[in-house]
């Protein structure tokens, strides 16, 4: 693997830790029922959001899913505003009207996340078309899970993006399940990138828990998109540690096995990068501890910020 700048490696680690600790905070508040809206946690998948968004500029567009927090944080979103939004407070990034599944922040061009599976994917084609018509070198990134590739609108959007040569990067976070159903029971051909390549897109399939691999692969695709204005797809294999929705491991349901969860936990993207940085002498345990402490302080500040917020008023909508 090519050498990555030390500052970028540390930025990737910080981004993943920020996502993990914020999601663990949400899990705690869900368990105590302080959060009452549905929340889809991103724990275990942090390497994808961090690796892809490290390559993006503020003026690039990101379109997300119901599992949206990691993408928002990695794009540079305000943790205070995110936490307040999940608690549906007016000082949240969607002013308390969106909750966990409808995070929006135009300041960083984080334009949509949607509770509708595949619902935000065609919006990426729209922002891509706008960039093309304005002759801008912005890239639109559509994040989605493997479940979204069951939907016709995904394939329609891929077709339009290929046909019109739109600057869109489709990022499939293939965590192997759509809610509780494995991909092999839903699709005859489970290699998503192979099917998408038939539309003429450049595609890649990688280990999504290796943040360095995600970063370098995404960088190559994004640079190509900026240069050629043609779309591409990145399929990242990963696994969510927790339930489809909520903070529980949901092993009692029986649709996945404890041994599989433990296998993927050993592939933790944060621990993997931390170990490599320790081995290379780039990071020490005390430095790592200080970084965790800084982010814990950030989360504590966000908790106080949301507590200071008021509930939104329907008369002000």
C-alpha positions in Angstrom: 0.0 0.0 0.0 1.3 3.5 -0.9 2.7 5.6 1.9 0.1 8.1 3.4 1.1 11.4 4.9 1.3 11.2 8.8 -1.1 14.1 9.2 -3.7 12.4 7.0 -3.3 9.2 9.0 -3.9 11.0 12.3 -6.8 12.9 10.7 -8.4 9.5 9.7 -7.9 8.1 13.2 -9.5 11.2 14.8 -12.4 11.1 12.4 -13.2 7.5 13.2 -12.8 8.0 16.9 -15.1 11.0 16.8 -17.8 8.9 15.0 -17.4 6.0 17.4 -17.6 8.0 20.6 -20.6 10.0 19.4 -22.4 6.8 18.4 -21.6 5.2 21.8 -23.0 8.3 23.4 -26.2 7.9 21.4 -26.4 4.2 22.3 -26.2 5.2 26.0 -29.0 7.7 25.6 -31.1 5.3 23.6 -30.7 2.7 26.4 -31.8 5.2 29.0 -34.7 6.3 26.6 -33.6 9.9 26.6 -33.6 9.6 22.8 -37.0 8.5 21.6 -36.7 8.7 17.8 -35.4 5.8 15.7 -31.5 5.8 15.5 -29.4 3.7 13.1 -25.9 3.5 14.5 -22.7 3.3 12.4 -20.5 1.5 14.9 -18.1 -0.8 13.0 -18.3 1.0 9.7 -16.3 4.2 10.6 -13.5 3.5 8.1 -15.7 4.1 5.1 -17.0 7.5 6.0 -13.6 8.7 7.3 -11.6 7.3 4.3 -13.9 8.7 1.6 -14.6 12.1 3.1 -10.9 12.8 3.8 -10.7 13.3 0.1 -13.5 15.8 -0.2 -13.6 19.5 -0.2 -16.3 21.6 1.6 -17.9 22.4 -1.7 -18.3 18.8 -2.7 -21.7 17.3 -2.1 -22.6 14.4 0.2 -25.9 12.6 0.1 -26.6 10.1 2.9 -28.9 7.4 4.3 -30.9 6.6 7.5 -27.5 5.6 9.0 -26.2 9.1 8.5 -24.1 10.3 11.5 -20.8 8.9 10.4 -21.0 10.6 7.0 -22.0 13.9 8.6 -19.1 13.9 11.1 -16.5 12.8 8.5 -17.7 15.6 6.1 -16.8 18.1 8.8 -20.2 18.5 10.4 -20.7 20.2 13.8 -21.0 17.6 16.5 -23.0 20.0 18.7 -25.5 20.5 15.9 -25.7 16.7 15.2 -26.4 15.8 18.8 -29.0 18.5 19.2 -30.7 17.3 16.1 -30.9 13.7 17.2 -32.6 15.0 20.4 -34.9 17.0 18.1 -33.8 20.4 19.5 -34.1 23.7 17.5 -30.4 24.2 17.7 -29.8 21.1 15.7 -28.5 21.1 12.1 -32.1 20.5 10.8 -33.6 22.8 13.5 -35.1 19.8 15.3 -37.4 18.8 12.5 -35.3 16.0 11.0 -34.1 13.8 13.9 -31.5 11.1 13.3 -32.6 10.1 9.8 -32.9 13.5 8.2 -29.7 15.3 8.8 -29.1 18.3 6.6 -26.4 21.0 6.7 -26.0 23.2 3.6 -23.0 24.9 5.2 -20.9 21.8 4.4 -23.0 20.8 1.4 -24.4 17.8 3.3 -27.6 18.2 1.5 -29.8 15.2 2.4 -30.1 12.0 4.4 -33.3 10.0 4.1 -35.3 7.4 5.8 -36.4 6.1 2.4 -34.0 3.4 1.3 -32.1 4.7 -1.8 -34.1 7.9 -1.6 -31.1 10.3 -1.6 -29.2 8.5 -4.4 -31.0 10.3 -7.3 -30.4 13.7 -5.6 -26.6 13.0 -6.1 -27.3 12.8 -9.8 -29.1 16.1 -9.6 -26.2 17.8 -7.8 -23.8 16.2 -10.2 -25.8 17.5 -13.2 -25.8 21.0 -11.6 -22.0 20.8 -11.2 -21.7 19.8 -14.9 -23.9 22.5 -16.2 -22.0 25.1 -14.2 -18.7 23.7 -15.4 -17.5 23.1 -11.8 -15.2 20.4 -10.6 -17.3 19.4 -7.6 -17.9 15.8 -6.8 -21.2 14.4 -5.5 -20.9 11.4 -3.2 -23.9 9.1 -2.6 -23.5 6.8 0.4 -25.9 3.8 0.6 -26.1 0.3 1.9 -26.4 -2.9 0.0 -30.1 -2.9 0.6 -30.4 0.2 -1.6 -29.2 -1.8 -4.6 -32.4 -3.8 -4.3 -34.3 -0.7 -5.4 -35.0 0.3 -9.0 -34.1 3.9 -8.4 -30.5 3.0 -7.7 -30.1 1.3 -11.1 -32.0 4.1 -12.8 -29.6 6.7 -11.3 -26.5 4.7 -12.2 -27.8 4.6 -15.8 -28.5 8.3 -15.9 -25.1 9.1 -14.4 -23.4 7.0 -16.9 -25.5 8.3 -19.8 -25.0 12.0 -19.0 -21.4 11.5 -17.6 -22.1 13.0 -14.2 -19.4 13.6 -11.6 -20.9 11.2 -9.0 -19.1 8.7 -6.7 -21.5 5.9 -5.6 -20.2 4.5 -2.3 -21.9 1.2 -1.4 -21.4 0.3 2.3 -22.0 -3.4 1.9 -22.6 -4.7 5.4 -24.1 -7.9 4.0 -27.7 -7.4 5.3 -30.7 -5.4 4.4 -32.4 -5.0 7.8 -32.4 -8.8 8.7 -32.0 -10.4 5.3 -28.6 -11.4 3.9 -27.7 -10.2 0.4 -27.4 -13.8 -0.9 -31.1 -14.3 -0.3 -32.0 -11.1 -2.1 -29.8 -11.0 -5.2 -28.6 -13.7 -7.6 -25.3 -11.9 -8.2 -24.0 -10.5 -4.9 -20.9 -8.7 -6.3 -22.5 -5.3 -6.7 -19.5 -3.7 -8.4 -19.6 -6.3 -11.2 -23.2 -5.4 -12.1 -22.5 -1.7 -12.0 -19.5 -2.0 -14.2 -21.8 -3.2 -17.0 -23.0 0.4 -17.2 -19.5 1.5 -18.1 -18.5 2.9 -14.7 -15.1 2.4 -13.2 -15.7 0.3 -10.1 -13.7 -1.1 -7.2 -14.5 -3.5 -4.4 -12.4 -3.3 -1.2 -12.2 -4.1 2.5 -14.2 -1.3 4.0 -12.7 -1.7 7.5 -9.2 -0.9 6.2 -9.4 2.9 6.4 -6.0 3.4 4.6 -7.3 1.3 1.7 -10.6 3.2 1.6 -8.7 6.5 1.6 -6.3 5.6 -1.2 -8.9 3.9 -3.4 -11.4 6.7 -2.9 -8.7 9.3 -3.7 -8.0 7.7 -7.0 -11.6 7.5 -8.0 -12.4 11.1 -6.9 -9.4 12.4 -8.8 -10.5 10.6 -11.9 -14.1 11.9 -11.5 -12.8 15.5 -11.2 -10.7 15.1 -14.3 -13.1 13.2 -16.5 -16.5 14.2 -15.1 -17.6 10.6 -15.3 -19.1 8.5 -12.4 -17.6 5.7 -10.5 -18.6 3.2 -7.8 -16.7 2.1 -4.7 -18.1 -1.0 -3.0 -16.8 -1.4 0.6 -17.3 -4.7 2.5 -18.1 -4.0 6.1 -20.3 -5.1 9.0 -22.5 -3.2 11.5 -21.8 -4.3 15.1 -25.2 -3.4 16.5 -28.8 -3.9 15.5 -30.3 -2.5 12.3 -31.9 0.2 14.5 -31.1 0.9 18.1 -28.2 0.1 20.5 -28.6 -3.7 21.0 -26.5 -6.4 19.4 -29.8 -8.2 18.3 -28.2 -11.7 18.3 -31.3 -13.1 19.9 -33.2 -12.6 16.6 -31.2 -15.3 15.0 -30.5 -13.8 11.6 -26.8 -13.6 12.2 -24.4 -15.5 14.4 -22.3 -14.4 17.3 -19.2 -15.9 15.7 -19.7 -13.6 12.7 -20.1 -10.5 14.8 -16.9 -11.4 16.8 -15.0 -12.0 13.5 -15.9 -8.5 12.3 -15.2 -6.9 15.7 -11.6 -8.2 15.3 -11.5 -6.2 12.1 -12.3 -2.9 13.9 -11.2 -0.1 11.7 -10.1 2.1 14.6 -8.1 -0.6 16.3 -6.5 -1.7 13.1 -5.2 1.8 12.3 -4.2 2.4 15.9 -2.1 -0.8 15.9 -0.4 0.2 12.6 0.4 3.6 13.9 1.8 2.2 17.2 4.0 -0.3 15.3 5.4 2.5 13.0 6.2 4.8 15.9 3.8 7.4 14.7 1.5 7.2 17.8 2.1 6.3 21.4 -0.5 5.0 23.9 -0.4 8.2 25.9 -1.0 10.2 22.7 -3.9 8.0 21.8 -5.3 8.4 25.3 -5.1 12.2 25.0 -6.9 12.1 21.7 -9.7 10.0 23.1 -9.9 12.4 26.0 -10.2 15.4 23.7 -13.1 13.8 21.8 -14.8 12.8 25.1 -14.7 16.4 26.1 -16.2 17.3 22.7 -19.1 14.9 23.3 -19.6 16.3 26.7 -19.8 19.8 25.3 -22.3 18.6 22.7 -24.5 17.1 25.5 -24.6 20.4 27.3 -25.3 22.2 24.0 -28.4 20.1 23.3 -29.7 20.5 26.8 -29.6 24.2 26.3 -31.8 23.9 23.2 -35.5 24.3 23.1 -38.1 22.1 21.3 -39.0 23.4 17.8 -42.3 25.2 17.4 -44.7 24.1 14.7 -45.6 27.8 14.2 -42.1 28.6 13.2 -41.8 25.7 10.7 
